Amino acid sequence: MTDILRISLPLTVWIATFSVVYGLEGVVCSDLWTAAGLSLGQGRAALVASWIVAIALQAMVLIGLRIPRYGSSLPWVQRVSTILACVALVATVWSLMPVVTTSLCL
């Protein structure tokens, strides 16, 4: 991995998972979901599962950046990428929590 990839990966994964989860919510709340014969309960389950997968993916990025094989040889890059991975993990939990805790399709 190059150092720029190590630094940019955590927040890139966060914005990608954010877009996927809220895009899925848009599909669940649209007529396409019910036209496919799926219920809102199944939509809620899909959203919760996608939230859990997003958190797991961010945790894997954090762990991966801490492994010496994928980590940087430069200490400052190691610190910055680890801090950004922690920030991205917290951002994933916090910004996608409304999918789990609020009512669906208001």
Buried (B, 14 or more C-beta within 10 A) or exposed (E): BEBEEBBEBBBEBBEEBBEBBBEBBEBBBEEEBEEEEBEEEEBBEBBEEBBEEBBEBBEEBBEBBEEEEBBBEEEEBBEBBBEBBBBBBEBBBEBBEEBEEEEBEE
